[in-house]
Amino acid sequence: MRVVAGKYKGRHFDVPRSFKARPTTDFAKENLFNVLRSYIDFEESTPTALDLFAGTGSITLELLSRGCSHVTAVELDAQHISFIRQFLRVLKAEPDVTLLRADVLRFLKKAPGSYDFIFADPPYALPQLEQLPDLVFNDELRMTNDAPRGGREGALLKEGGLFVLEHGKAQDFSEHPHFIGHRAYGSVNFSFFQ
C-alpha cells in the first residue's frame, strides 16, 4: 500500500497476505483524488472525512496525507483495525483519526457527527451495497438525539459535501436523486453523490 500524494507521499505499508480486504488500486486511487480536487480543496479547507469499510486504511491514509483535519474510519474486521492503528502510530497520526470497529450499516443508522467528505468501499458482493446512498442521505433513517449539525438536523454529509461510493460494474446509480457523476478505472467504479 502506497501513499500517492501529500505529506506522507511515497510511504509504503505492507498489507498482510491474510487480509480479506480488496484495497483500492494505486491507479484508481490516484485518478479518484485527481477528480476530487475539483470538488474539495484539501489544503485550504482542511475537511473532515468518513471512510466506511476502511479495510487496509489506504483511503484514510491518503485523506490524512492530503490535508484532512480529521478522518473517522469504520471497519468491522479486528485484524484490519489493528493494521490501521499500527501505521497511524508509525506516522504519529493517531490524534487525527477516530478508528471505530463497527458494522457500517448499523453505524450509518446512528452515526454522530457530520462530514465534508464520505468514502465507502464495501465488498462488491455486499447485498445492501445499493442501499448505501440512501443510508447516507436519508436523514430520517439516522436521526440521533444530537443537536443540528452541518446545516440539516441529523445530516451525515455537510451541505455541499461529497459522497463517493466504490463499486463493481454491475451497479448503476445514475437514477439516484443525489447522483452527480461516475468514473471507471479498469474494474474499479466510483459513483459521486452530492
C-alpha positions as a Markdown table, in Angstrom:
| # | Residue | x | y | z |
|---|---|---|---|---|
| 1 | Met | 0.0 | 0.0 | 0.0 |
| 2 | Arg | 1.5 | 3.3 | -1.1 |
| 3 | Val | 0.6 | 6.9 | -0.3 |
| 4 | Val | 0.2 | 8.7 | -3.7 |
| 5 | Ala | 0.5 | 12.4 | -2.6 |
| 6 | Gly | 0.7 | 14.8 | 0.3 |
| 7 | Lys | 2.8 | 14.9 | 3.4 |
| 8 | Tyr | 3.1 | 11.1 | 3.6 |
| 9 | Lys | 3.8 | 10.8 | -0.2 |
| 10 | Gly | 5.8 | 7.7 | -1.1 |
| 11 | Arg | 5.3 | 6.0 | 2.3 |
| 12 | His | 4.7 | 2.2 | 1.9 |
| 13 | Phe | 3.0 | -0.2 | 4.3 |
| 14 | Asp | 3.0 | -3.9 | 3.6 |
| 15 | Val | -0.5 | -5.3 | 3.8 |
| 16 | Pro | -0.6 | -8.9 | 5.3 |
| 17 | Arg | -1.4 | -11.6 | 2.8 |
| 18 | Ser | -4.1 | -12.9 | 5.2 |
| 19 | Phe | -6.2 | -9.8 | 4.6 |
| 20 | Lys | -9.6 | -10.3 | 3.1 |
| 21 | Ala | -9.9 | -6.7 | 2.0 |
| 22 | Arg | -9.5 | -5.7 | -1.6 |
| 23 | Pro | -7.6 | -2.4 | -1.5 |
| 24 | Thr | -8.4 | 0.3 | -4.0 |
| 25 | Thr | -5.6 | 0.1 | -6.6 |
| 26 | Asp | -3.0 | 2.9 | -6.7 |
| 27 | Phe | -4.1 | 3.7 | -10.3 |
| 28 | Ala | -7.7 | 4.1 | -9.3 |
| 29 | Lys | -6.9 | 5.9 | -6.1 |
| 30 | Glu | -4.6 | 8.4 | -7.9 |
| 31 | Asn | -7.3 | 9.1 | -10.5 |
| 32 | Leu | -10.0 | 9.4 | -7.9 |
| 33 | Phe | -8.1 | 12.1 | -6.0 |
| 34 | Asn | -7.4 | 13.9 | -9.2 |
| 35 | Val | -11.2 | 14.2 | -9.7 |
| 36 | Leu | -11.7 | 15.1 | -6.1 |
| 37 | Arg | -9.6 | 18.2 | -6.4 |
| 38 | Ser | -12.4 | 19.8 | -8.4 |
| 39 | Tyr | -14.8 | 19.2 | -5.5 |
| 40 | Ile | -12.7 | 19.5 | -2.4 |
| 41 | Asp | -9.8 | 21.9 | -1.5 |
| 42 | Phe | -7.9 | 19.6 | 0.8 |
| 43 | Glu | -5.1 | 22.1 | 1.5 |
| 44 | Glu | -7.1 | 25.2 | 2.2 |
| 45 | Ser | -10.4 | 24.0 | 3.8 |
| 46 | Thr | -9.0 | 21.1 | 6.0 |
| 47 | Pro | -12.1 | 19.0 | 5.5 |
| 48 | Thr | -13.4 | 16.2 | 7.8 |
| 49 | Ala | -13.9 | 12.8 | 6.3 |
| 50 | Leu | -15.6 | 9.5 | 6.9 |
| 51 | Asp | -14.0 | 6.3 | 5.5 |
| 52 | Leu | -16.6 | 3.5 | 5.5 |
| 53 | Phe | -15.4 | -0.1 | 5.1 |
| 54 | Ala | -11.9 | 1.2 | 5.8 |
| 55 | Gly | -10.2 | -2.2 | 5.0 |
| 56 | Thr | -6.5 | -1.6 | 4.8 |
| 57 | Gly | -6.8 | 2.1 | 5.7 |
| 58 | Ser | -5.4 | 3.2 | 2.3 |
| 59 | Ile | -8.1 | 5.9 | 1.7 |
| 60 | Thr | -7.9 | 7.1 | 5.4 |
| 61 | Leu | -4.1 | 7.5 | 5.0 |
| 62 | Glu | -4.4 | 9.3 | 1.7 |
| 63 | Leu | -7.0 | 11.7 | 3.1 |
| 64 | Leu | -4.7 | 12.5 | 6.1 |
| 65 | Ser | -1.8 | 12.9 | 3.8 |
| 66 | Arg | -3.6 | 15.4 | 1.6 |
| 67 | Gly | -4.8 | 17.6 | 4.4 |
| 68 | Cys | -8.0 | 16.4 | 6.1 |
| 69 | Ser | -8.1 | 17.7 | 9.6 |
| 70 | His | -9.8 | 14.5 | 10.9 |
| 71 | Val | -10.9 | 11.2 | 9.5 |
| 72 | Thr | -13.3 | 8.7 | 11.1 |
| 73 | Ala | -12.5 | 5.2 | 9.8 |
| 74 | Val | -15.1 | 2.5 | 10.3 |
| 75 | Glu | -14.1 | -1.2 | 9.8 |
| 76 | Leu | -15.5 | -4.4 | 11.3 |
| 77 | Asp | -12.5 | -6.7 | 10.9 |
| 78 | Ala | -10.3 | -6.7 | 14.0 |
| 79 | Gln | -7.1 | -7.6 | 12.1 |
| 80 | His | -7.7 | -4.6 | 9.7 |
| 81 | Ile | -8.3 | -2.3 | 12.6 |
| 82 | Ser | -5.0 | -3.4 | 14.2 |
| 83 | Phe | -3.2 | -2.8 | 11.0 |
| 84 | Ile | -4.6 | 0.7 | 10.6 |
| 85 | Arg | -3.8 | 1.5 | 14.2 |
| 86 | Gln | -0.2 | 0.3 | 13.6 |
| 87 | Phe | 0.5 | 2.6 | 10.7 |
| 88 | Leu | -1.2 | 5.5 | 12.5 |
| 89 | Arg | 1.3 | 5.0 | 15.3 |
| 90 | Val | 4.2 | 4.9 | 13.0 |
| 91 | Leu | 3.1 | 8.2 | 11.4 |
| 92 | Lys | 2.2 | 9.7 | 14.8 |
| 93 | Ala | -1.2 | 10.4 | 13.3 |
| 94 | Glu | -3.4 | 8.7 | 15.9 |
| 95 | Pro | -5.0 | 12.0 | 17.2 |
| 96 | Asp | -6.1 | 12.8 | 13.6 |
| 97 | Val | -8.2 | 9.6 | 13.2 |
| 98 | Thr | -11.2 | 8.1 | 15.1 |
| 99 | Leu | -10.9 | 4.4 | 14.4 |
| 100 | Leu | -14.1 | 2.5 | 15.0 |
| 101 | Arg | -14.6 | -1.2 | 14.9 |
| 102 | Ala | -18.2 | -1.4 | 13.9 |
| 103 | Asp | -20.7 | -2.8 | 11.3 |
| 104 | Val | -21.0 | 0.1 | 8.8 |
| 105 | Leu | -24.7 | -0.5 | 8.1 |
| 106 | Arg | -25.5 | -0.2 | 11.9 |
| 107 | Phe | -23.1 | 2.7 | 12.2 |
| 108 | Leu | -24.8 | 4.7 | 9.4 |
| 109 | Lys | -28.2 | 4.5 | 11.2 |
| 110 | Lys | -26.9 | 6.2 | 14.4 |
| 111 | Ala | -23.7 | 7.9 | 13.3 |
| 112 | Pro | -22.8 | 11.0 | 15.2 |
| 113 | Gly | -21.3 | 14.0 | 13.5 |
| 114 | Ser | -21.2 | 15.5 | 10.1 |
| 115 | Tyr | -18.6 | 15.3 | 7.4 |
| 116 | Asp | -17.3 | 17.2 | 4.3 |
| 117 | Phe | -16.4 | 14.0 | 2.5 |
| 118 | Ile | -17.6 | 10.4 | 2.8 |
| 119 | Phe | -16.0 | 7.5 | 1.0 |
| 120 | Ala | -17.3 | 3.9 | 1.0 |
| 121 | Asp | -15.6 | 0.9 | -0.4 |
| 122 | Pro | -17.8 | -2.0 | 0.6 |
| 123 | Pro | -17.3 | -5.6 | -0.6 |
| 124 | Tyr | -18.7 | -5.6 | -4.1 |
| 125 | Ala | -20.9 | -8.6 | -3.2 |
| 126 | Leu | -22.5 | -6.8 | -0.2 |
| 127 | Pro | -26.2 | -7.4 | -0.5 |
| 128 | Gln | -27.0 | -4.0 | 0.9 |
| 129 | Leu | -24.5 | -2.1 | -1.4 |
| 130 | Glu | -27.2 | -0.4 | -3.4 |
| 131 | Gln | -28.8 | 0.9 | -0.2 |
| 132 | Leu | -25.7 | 2.9 | 0.9 |
| 133 | Pro | -26.5 | 6.2 | -0.8 |
| 134 | Asp | -30.0 | 6.1 | 0.8 |
| 135 | Leu | -28.4 | 5.5 | 4.2 |
| 136 | Val | -26.0 | 8.4 | 3.8 |
| 137 | Phe | -28.7 | 10.9 | 2.5 |
| 138 | Asn | -31.9 | 9.7 | 4.3 |
| 139 | Asp | -31.6 | 11.7 | 7.5 |
| 140 | Glu | -34.8 | 10.2 | 8.9 |
| 141 | Leu | -33.2 | 6.8 | 8.9 |
| 142 | Arg | -30.4 | 8.0 | 11.0 |
| 143 | Met | -31.8 | 10.7 | 13.3 |
| 144 | Thr | -30.0 | 11.0 | 16.6 |
| 145 | Asn | -30.5 | 13.0 | 19.8 |
| 146 | Asp | -27.6 | 15.3 | 18.9 |
| 147 | Ala | -28.1 | 19.0 | 18.1 |
| 148 | Pro | -28.3 | 20.1 | 14.5 |
| 149 | Arg | -25.1 | 19.5 | 12.6 |
| 150 | Gly | -23.8 | 20.8 | 9.2 |
| 151 | Gly | -27.0 | 22.8 | 8.2 |
| 152 | Arg | -29.6 | 19.9 | 8.4 |
| 153 | Glu | -30.6 | 18.2 | 11.6 |
| 154 | Gly | -29.3 | 14.7 | 11.5 |
| 155 | Ala | -27.3 | 15.2 | 8.3 |
| 156 | Leu | -24.3 | 12.9 | 7.9 |
| 157 | Leu | -23.0 | 14.8 | 4.9 |
| 158 | Lys | -22.5 | 18.5 | 5.3 |
| 159 | Glu | -24.1 | 21.0 | 3.0 |
| 160 | Gly | -22.1 | 21.0 | -0.2 |
| 161 | Gly | -20.2 | 17.8 | 0.9 |
| 162 | Leu | -19.4 | 14.9 | -1.4 |
| 163 | Phe | -20.1 | 11.2 | -1.0 |
| 164 | Val | -18.1 | 8.7 | -3.2 |
| 165 | Leu | -19.1 | 5.0 | -3.4 |
| 166 | Glu | -16.7 | 2.5 | -4.9 |
| 167 | His | -18.4 | -0.5 | -6.5 |
| 168 | Gly | -18.3 | -3.1 | -9.3 |
| 169 | Lys | -19.5 | -2.6 | -12.8 |
| 170 | Ala | -22.9 | -4.3 | -12.1 |
| 171 | Gln | -24.2 | -1.3 | -10.2 |
| 172 | Asp | -25.7 | 1.8 | -11.8 |
| 173 | Phe | -26.6 | 4.7 | -9.5 |
| 174 | Ser | -27.3 | 7.2 | -12.3 |
| 175 | Glu | -31.0 | 7.4 | -11.3 |
| 176 | His | -30.4 | 8.2 | -7.7 |
| 177 | Pro | -31.5 | 11.8 | -6.9 |
| 178 | His | -28.1 | 12.7 | -5.4 |
| 179 | Phe | -26.0 | 11.2 | -8.2 |
| 180 | Ile | -23.7 | 13.7 | -9.9 |
| 181 | Gly | -21.2 | 11.5 | -11.8 |
| 182 | His | -19.4 | 8.3 | -12.4 |
| 183 | Arg | -15.8 | 7.3 | -13.2 |
| 184 | Ala | -14.4 | 3.9 | -14.0 |
| 185 | Tyr | -10.7 | 2.9 | -13.8 |
| 186 | Gly | -10.4 | -0.7 | -15.0 |
| 187 | Ser | -12.7 | -2.8 | -12.9 |
| 188 | Val | -13.0 | -0.1 | -10.2 |
| 189 | Asn | -16.0 | 2.2 | -10.4 |
| 190 | Phe | -16.7 | 5.3 | -8.4 |
| 191 | Ser | -20.1 | 7.0 | -8.2 |
| 192 | Phe | -20.3 | 10.5 | -6.9 |
| 193 | Phe | -23.2 | 12.0 | -4.9 |
| 194 | Gln | -23.9 | 15.4 | -3.5 |
